[in-house]
Amino acid sequence: MSPVIAEPIPSTPLKLSTRLVYELGDPGSTLRATTDRFGPAVLINAGGEVDACNERTWRQLVSEAATVVIAPGPFIVDVTGLDFMGCCAFAALADEARRCRERGVELRLVSHEPIVTRIVDACGLNRALPIYPTVDSALGAAARW
């Protein structure tokens, strides 16, 4: 009997609102991001910085991407490319995680930076924002509730 080889799920880019694409593409923006769908799951790859200057854009990005996740998801936010995450970035993720849970979707954070884990733990957000070391591990994990 030959082994079964799983085929990777192809990704397709998400279409974001014109306003959000404009804000992310602004040469002065310190936030960069791509969004992709993997079957029912959605992935944000974020880079640059999230701070008070672009909090509205970050919230809009997270919100728009989350709305197209098909339950049970997951909704994955990869922050390994971020150089800085202000408190507002974590607050926006926690808010969206709550809305996702109400729809039967789990928001999963991807980071290998110890500071991200320490902040999530210190804020008591470790149940709302489970952290995975890679996108593949976040995609492959079973729901935690």
N, C-alpha and C positions, 0 to 999 in steps of 0.2 A: 504494500500500500504506500503510495507516495504522500509526502507531507503536504499539508494545506498551507499555502503561503497567502497571507493576508495582503490584499492590495491596499496601498495608501489611499485615503480619501482625498480626492482632488479638491483644491481650494479655488474659490471664486471671489474676486474682490467685491466688497459691498459698495453700493452707491450711497454716498452721503449727501446731505443737503448742500445746495450751492453755496449758501452762506458759510457753512462749516469748511467746505473745500477751499473757499477763498481765504478764510482765517488761517487755516493750516498752511496754505501756500504763500501767505504773506512773507516777503523776504525778511521782515523784522520779527517774525514769530520765533519764539524759542522752543515751541512745541512742534514735534513732527510725529506723524502717526500713519499707519496703514491699517486697514481693516479687511479681514477675509472671513469667508464662511467655509466651514468644513462640515458638510452635511447639515445636521441641526445645530452644530456649534458655531460660535462666532469668536474671532480672535482679534484683539487690538494689539499691535506692536507699537509701543510708544518710545519716543526718543526725545532728547533735549531736556527741557525743564518744565515742571508744572509749579507755578507759584501764583501769587495773588494777581499778577498781571494777566494771566491767561486762564484763570480759574473758570470763567464762563465758557470758554472754548473747550476746556477739558470736560466740564460737566455735560456740555452739548454732545461731544464726541462719545462719551460713555453712555449717555442716554440714547442717542440715535442707534448706536451699535447694539445695545441691549434689547431694543424693541424688536429686532428682527431675529433674535434667538428663538428657536423652536424648542419648547419644553420636551425633554428635560435638559436640553442644552448640551454642554455647559457654555457659559460666557467666560472667556479667558482674556485677562488683561496682562500682557507681558510688559513689565516695566524695566527689564534688564537694560534697555537702551537709554533710560532716563539718568541724567547726571544729578538731578535734584528733584525731590518730591516734597513740596510744602505740605503742611497740615491739611490745607484745602483739598489736596489730591486724595488723601486718605478719607477725608470726610465725604467727598463725592463718591468714592468707591463704596463706602459703607452705606450711604443712602441708596445707591443703585443696587447693592446686594440685597437690601431689604425688599425693594420693589421686585427684584428677580425672584426671590424666594416666594413671594406672593403668587407668582406665575408658575412656580415649580421648576425654576432655573437656578443653578448654582453658579455664582460668580467665583472664579478661581484666579488668584494672583500668581504670576510667575516672576520670581526673583531669586537670585543667589547671593544677594547682599545682606549680610547680617543686620545692618541698620534697619532694613525694611521689616525684618522679622521682629526686631526689638521694639520698633514703633507700633506695629500691629499688636504685639503682646501687651505693651505698656498701656495702650488705649483700650484694651479688652475687646479687640476686634478679631481675635484669632478664629472664632467660630464663624463670623460673618465673612472673613476674608482668608480662606485657607490658602497657604502659600506652597507652591510647587517649584522644584528647581529647574524644570524645563517645560516647554510647551507640550512636548510629547507625553510627559508624565501627567500633565494637567488634562490633556485630551483623553488619556487612557484610564484615569482614575474613576472609580465608582463614586456615585453620589454619597455624600457624608451625612445625610439626614435620614 
